[in-house]
């Protein structure tokens, strides 16, 4: 969005499609995006411990929770709580040692709060079906899930795998906390956000976009786990529609308030940009500054770039070693 116009772009679903679409936009030379505000918006699953159906959420962190090792839960050690663990780790809860750079991306928290404030002026859509279904979440742990919809500042987990169940939700919530040094709050599930943000980050490295002008908004269409007494299968196969329509409506109802707020406050606030008081960027500090999460917090800007290159080299070496083991002896020399 520029001073005089706002535009919408449909990314399509999944990480690959999102990254390809955003990269094409940034590299197209059709637009000057250097002062553009990006409102990344879509529907999502929601953690009933944090929010409920029809709610509108704004993220500070996007965490790529599927970028992990995975073992079938039927084959894990008895003292493990999940079959998911960070790459290079040897048990759940250990910090990964193989870092790709897309595991966590952090956006402007001050801008997020302004956007949430604009969204709170919207009259959110809700339905009797959504209200009746959320009322089934009677556990004290799910007080937020059984409450009316609201605007919440909490974080998004990215995975192309459409998962359902309390155990997976807990595992990915724990991974979110691990990767954000305890400051992230897992509440929504999406398929695109880390990919979209990584493409925008690379655009920022090239000076084509301003990474401090990004807002990540998700509206809650379904729960990531079943209500007490129900099953993960029912939650995924039959309950996903209860919040779908109001979530779609609230993408617009809340989103338009954010757009109007930026346009109306352009000269006063948004033209010059909203100063980010938190770190913004990836785990390596690619855009400069000191990451406030992960091992990247210990690295200088040049060290971050060097580490990104080193991790790529280590990964490629590991893949070559695996490839040689798979090749016939006559071909592996």
N, C-alpha and C positions, 0 to 999 in steps of 0.2 A: 504494500500500500504506500503510495506517495502522497504528496501534499494535495493533489487534485483528484485522486481516483483510488478506488479499491477494487481488487480483482480476486476471483476465487479460482482454485485449481483442484481438480480431483486426482488424488494420488493413485488410486486403486489399492487393493489389499496386499498385504505381506511386505516384508522388509525389502526384498529385491525390487519389487515394483515401485515402492516409495523412493528408494535411493536413486533408481534410474530416472524417475520422473523429475525429482528435485534437481538432480545433476543436469538433466537436459534443460531445465528452466534456467539455472544459473549460468550455464555455458552458452545459452542461445544468443546472447547479445541483443535480444529484442527489447530488454528492459534495463533501466538503471535501478538496481536493487539496493544501492548503498545506503539509502535512508528508509528502506521498506521495513514495516513491521509484519512479521509472519505470525499469524494465528493458526497453529496446528490444531485441528479440531476433529473429533470423531467419537463414536460410541465405544463403550468398553465394558468388560466385566468389572465387578466391584467386590471388594472385601467387606463383608457385613460388620466387621469389627471397627470399620472406619467411616463408612458411608452407606447409602442405600440406593435402590432403584430410583431413577429420574434425577438423581443428584448431578451437580456440575462440579468437576474437580479441576484444579490447576496444579501442575507439577513443577517442582524445582529440579528434581532428578528424574531421568529416564534410565532404567537399569535393564541391561540385556540379560535377563535371568536364564535364558536357554543356552547361553554361551558357557556351558559347563560339561563336565563328564556326566554320563548317566549310566547307572546300572539298573536292571530290572529289580523292582522292589522285592520280588520273591527270592532274589539271590544276594541280598545285601547282608553284611554281618549283623548279628543280633543287637549290637550296641550302636548301630547307626539309626538315625531317625528318618533318613531319606536316601534314595539312590542318586541324588544329585549332589555334586561337589565341584568346586572350582577347578579349572584346568591346571594341572600341575600339583594339586593338593592330593592328600592321601586319605582324607576323611571329611565328612561334612563339617562346616564351620571353620575350616582352615582357609586362609587367604590364598587365592590362586597365585601360582608362580609363573604361569604362561599368560602374559597380558597382551591383548590385541589392540587396545586403545578405545574400543567402542563399548566396553562394559558399562561405563557410566558417563553420562553427559549432563552437565548442570547448566541451567539457564538463569536469567536475571531474576532474583527473588523479589527485588523491589518492584519490578514491572509485573511480576506474577501477582503481587498483592494489589496493585492498582487494577489489574484486569479482574481479579476476584471481586473487588469492590464495585466495579461497573456491573458485573454479572449479578450481584446481589440486588440490583435494582429491577431485575427481570421478574416477572410473574411466571414461575416455572410451571410447565405442563405436568400433570399427573393423571392417572386413571384409577378407576375403582379396582380393576384387575391388579394393577401394580400395588395398590394399597393393601388389598386382601392377601396378596402373596407375601409382601414384606412382613405382614403381621404374624406369619408362621415362624419367623426367626425369633423365638421366645427365649433363647438362652441369654443370660445376663451379659455374656461376652458379645452379643449381637445387638446391644441397645441401639447403636447407630444404624444398624441394618433394619430395625423395625420402626425407626422414626421417620417422620416426613422428609421429603427431599430437601436438600439445601446446597449451598455452595461451600466447598471444602478445599483447603490447600493441603494436598497430599500427593504422593508420587506414583509414577506409572512404571509397570513392568512390561518389557517388550519380549514377546515370544511368538514365533510363527505357529507353535503348537497350541491348539485350542484346548486348554486343560480344565478339569473340573475336580473338586474335592478338597477337603480341609487339609489333608496331608501335603498335597502339592502347594496349596495356598500358603501354608505355614513355612514350607521349605523355601519358597520364593520370597516370602516376607523376611525370613532370616537372611537370605542371600542379599536382599536389598539393604538390610542393616549392615551386614558385613562389608559390602562394597562401598557404603557411604560413611563408614566409621561411626555407625550408630545413629546418624542424623536423618536418614531417609525413612519415610513412612509409606509402606506399600499399601496402595488402596485400589488401583485400577490395572487392568490388563489390556494391552493393545498389541498389534502386530507390526506397527510401522515406526514408532517414534524414535528409537535409537538410529534407525537407518536414515530417517529424515534429518535428524539433528547432525549426524555424521556428514551427510552431504552438504548441509549448510555450514558446518565447521570448516570443511575443505574450501567452500566458497569464501569464507571469511579469511582463511589463510591467503587466498589469492586477492583479497581486497574487494571482492564482488558483493559481499553482504556484511551486515553488522550483526554479530552473534548476540549482542546485548539486546536486540530488538525481536526476541522470539518468545512467544507465549505457547504453552502446551496445555490444551484444554480437552478433557474427556468427559462425556456424559454417560451415566451408568444405565446399561440396558439389561444386565443380568448379573446374578451373583456368581462368584468364583467357586462357591461351595454350597452344599445343600443345607436346608433347614434341619433342625434336630429331628431325627426319625426318618428322614428321607435318604436317598442315595445319590452319589455323584452322577450316576447314569441318568436318573430322572432329572436332576438339575441341568444336565447338558442337553438331553434329547427332548424334553417336554416343557421345561420351565423357562427356556431362554426368551420366549416371546412376551412375557408379562410386562417387561419394562422397555421393550423395543421401540414402540411408537412414541411414548413420551420422551425417551432419550433422543430420538431423531428430532423431535420438535424442540427440545431444549438446546441442541447444538445451535439452532438458529436463534431461539429466544435469548439465550445467554450471549451467544457470539455477536449478535447485532449490537448488544449493549456495549460490548468491548470495542467494537469498531466505532460506534458513535462516540464513545468516551475518548478514543484516540483522536478522531477527527475534530471533535469539539475542543479538545485541549491541545491541538497541534501547535499553535503559536506559543502558547504559555508553557507547555511542558514537553511535548513529544517531538517537536521538530529538532531540538538539540539533542534529544535522547534522554533516557532515564538512567542515571548513574547506577551501575551495579555495585552494591556494597559487599556482595559476596563474590567468590571466585566463579567464573563462567568458563565452560569449555570441557575438554576431555580429561581423562585420567593422567595423561602425560604432560599437561600444561602446554599444549601445542600453541595456544593463542597467547601465551605469556601469563604471568601471575603464578601464584602458588596454589595448587589444588588443595581444597580443604577436605579431601577424602582420598583414601587409597595410598599406596606407596608412592604415587606420583607427587604427594605433598612434600616429599623429601628431595625432590629434584629441581635443579635450575632449568630455565627455558632450554638452553643448549643440551643439557643432560637429558631432558625430556625427548627432544628430537633424536638424540643419539640412541636413547633407549628404545624408541619406536623402531628405528632401523635395526638395532641389535635383536629385538624380539622377532622381527620379520626374518632376519638371517637365521636365528635359532630355529624358528618354526620351519623354514624351508629346509634346513639341514636335517631336522627330525623327519620331515616328510620324505626326503631323499633316502634316509636310512631305512625307513619303513618300506619304501619302494624297492630298494635293493634286496630286502629280505623276501619280498614277494616274487621277485623275478627268478627265473631259472638261472643256475650258476653260470651258464655260458653267456648270459646277457647282462649280468650284474657287475662285470668288471669295468 
